[in-house]
């Protein structure tokens, strides 16, 4: 992944108005997030199971737009890992949800630090 791509990344759940996809469905949130995606962005998707429909949809849309994608998933990686739906898939191989989410939070913060360090 290029330095430019990382520097222009829109990360998950930041306080800077970033794009967010989670296990809550788009219908439940009532938004249409894809209007903010642009070539050169990086989509970071988090899913405990790797099977969240909103995350699968976001990854498919990002791929159609030519975005780089990173997925942090748990258990065995679910569909995201099995179908290679992201450019980079990081699996936390655990059956314990709190451990999966702790690993994802740590990975997210490390990625964020790398982006901010430029």
Phi, psi and omega in degrees: 000135184284158177299322178299318180297317179293321181290336179259011184297142171253112187262161183292127168056044174265171178272013182251028177071029184286164177289141181224131173230135182215192180287348173284131185289156178300322180298321179294324181276335177075023181247169176235086192288341190289346179295341182267351182282138178215150178308137184099343176284162175238128178262125174253118182247134177240132177210127179299319185266334188082010183236006182298126183299321181292325178289317177300318179295317180297318179295320178296316180295318179299319179296318178299327181273356179080023179278153169284145182227141175231132178236132174252116185227162181244194183052239179259008180097347177057207181295327181303313180283315185298323183258007180048056185276355177231154178297321181228121180242124177247115183258130170263102186281076181221155174259000185257109186305313179302323179293319178300312183291327175295317179296319179295318179297319178297314179298317178302313182294323176296315177298318180299317177300318178297319180294315182293329180288338177059000000 
